[in-house]
C-alpha cells in the first residue's frame, strides 16, 4: 500500500504528543532542567515544532549544527496541538484549496499558526517521497505553547548522537530500532482536508510546498 503523501506521524499517547526542537545550550539546557523555556527564549519570534524525529535530525545535523546542539523532545498536550492545527493556515498558497491568493494572504497574516509539509528523511537524511508536518507558532499560539501546553521537556541529543554513530558505522537496523515509534496521529478528516491539498483535490498531488527559515 502506497504511503500517503501527507499524514501527521508522531509519537503520541492518550493525551500528549511529542514534538522536537533544537536550540543552543543557552536555551536548551535550562529548558530541560526547569521543564519550561528560559528568559532567553523569545516568545515574540515564530517557533517551529516538528513531530518527526528524523526531520529534526536533518534540520539540526544530528544536533551538531551551531545553535542547535541541544535537541529537545517536548511533550505537549494533544488539546494544545489540535488547537494550533485548528487555527493554522498553510504557509503557501494552494490553488483550489484557498478561494484566492488575497484570501490566503489575509488568513496567513492573522493566523497564530502555520503548517508546512516537507519531505520526510531516511537514516541517511535523504528525502523520502512522503512529507512531514511542521507547525509554526507565533503570537497567541507561541504563548500558549510555552505557558500552557508543555508537559515535559527531555534532552535527546545523546539519542541523536547514538543513532548517528550507528548510521555512520552501517548499523542501520540497530539505528532504526532506537528511533521513536511514530505512528499516524488521529486528526479529524475535516482538519486534514483543510491542511492537505491532496486530500482536498481527491488525488495525490506530488508537488511540494513549504520552505522558509525554521528553528
N, C-alpha and C positions, 0 to 999 in steps of 0.2 A: 504493500500500500504506500502510495506516494506521500511524503511528508508535506503537510500544509505549508504554504509559503509563509504565512504569518499566523503565529499562535503564541500565546503567552505561556512560556515554560519557566517554572520556578520551583525552588524548594519551599513548600508551603505546608502548614499544619492546619488544624481546625480553625484557629482564629488568627494566625500570623502568616506572613510571607517574608522570605529573606531576600534582601536586595544588597548590591555591592557598590562600594565607592572606594576610591583611593586618594590619599592625602599625604602631605608631608608629615614628618614625625611631630611637628609643632601642633598640628591639629589632630592627627590620628591617635597618637598615644594617650593624650588626655581624654579623648573620646572613649577609648577602651577602658581607661581607669575609672572614669566617672559615669559611664553609661549615657552620656549626653555630649553634645558638641561644645567646645570651649569658646571663650570670647573671641578668639582669633578666627573662628568660623563666621563668615559674613552672611547673615540671613537675607540681605538685600540682593545678593547675587543668585542667579539661577543655578540650582544644583541638580545634577543628573543622577538618577538611581537606576541600577541595572539588575534585573532579576537573573541574568545569565552570568554565571561564574566565568565561563570561557571568554565572553566578550570583555569582561573586566580584565582578564589576563591579557587579551590583545591590547586593550586600551592602555594598561599600565606597564606592559612589557614584563609580565610576571612580577610586578612590584619592584622593578628595577629602574623605571624612568624617574628622572629628577622631579621631585614634588609629588610623587605617587608611591613612595616607598612603604607606606602603611596601608595595606589593603584591609578594608573593613567589611565584615558581614553584618549588616544592620537588619535585625528582625523587627518588623513593624506590624501593626495591626492590619488585618485584611480590610477592616472597615475604612481605615485611612487610605490604603492603597486604592480601594474601589472608589472612594470619594475623589481621589485625584484623577482616576480614569474617567469618571463621570463628568468632571469639569475640565477635561483636556481637549485640546484642539490639535489636529495633525500639524506637524511642523512644516509641511509643504502642501501647496495647493494641488488637489486632485480633481480633474475634470470628471463630472458625473457623480462625485461624492459631495462636492460643495456646489451650491447654486451658481456661484460665480466667484471670480478672484477677489473682488471687493468685499464680498461677504466673508470669505475666508480670512482676509487680512484683518477685518474688523474683529472676527472671532478670536483670531490668534493674539491680537493686541490685548484683548480683555481677559483671555483665559489664564487662570493661575497655574495651569499645567499644559505641557505639550508632549505629544507622542512622536517618536521616531522608530522606524524599523530598519535595522542594519544587519548585514549578513552575519549569521552565527559563525563561530570559528571552531576548527578542529584542534587537536592537541598540538599541531604544528602552527597554529594561529592562521591557518589558511581559511579563506571564506568558504562557507557551505551554501548550498542552494537556498536554504530557508533562512528566515530572518528572525531576529530577536528584538524584543521591545526594549526601548529606553524611554524613561519618563523624566522630563524636565520639570522641576518645581520652582515656582517663583511666588513672590508676594504671599498671599494667604496660604497657599499650598506649602511653601517652604517653611513658614512659621509653624503650621500645624505639624509638619513632618518632624521638626526639631523639638517641639514642645509637647506634642500630644501622641504621636504615633509610635515612637520608638519604644520597644520592649527590651531590647538588649543590643549591645554592640560588641562584636568579637574581632580579635586580631587574627586574620587568616593569612598574613604574609608567610609565616612558616609553612603553611599548607601549600601555598603557591610555589615556594622555593623547592619543597619536596617533590611536587608534581613535575616541575620544570626539570629537575635533576634526572628524574626517571625518563622523561621525554628525550632529553639530551643523550641519555645512555641507551636509547632504543627500547626501553621497557614500557611500551605503550599500554599493554594490558594492565600492568601494575599501576600505571598512572591513571588509567581510566577508572580503576576501582576506587581511587581516592576522591574522585570528583563528587561534588554534591549531587544528590539524586533529584534532579529537576524533572518535574512532570507537568503535564498540561494544567494550567490554572483554570478553575471552573468559572470563567467570566460568562456573563449572560450573552445570548445570541444578539440581543439588541445592542449591547455595548460593543461587541466585536464587529458588528455590521457598520457601526458608526466610525470605528477606528481602523478597519481593514478594507482597503479599496477592493481587493479581490473578492471579498465576501459580498460587498455592495453590488459588484457587477455580475456576480454569479459565475465567474471563471477565474482561473489562476493567472493573475496579472503579474508577469515576471519583470516588469520594470520597477526598479527600486526607487526609494525616495529617502530623504533624510540628509544628514550631514550637519556640519557645524561644530563649534567648539564645545566640548563637554568636560566636566570634571567629576 
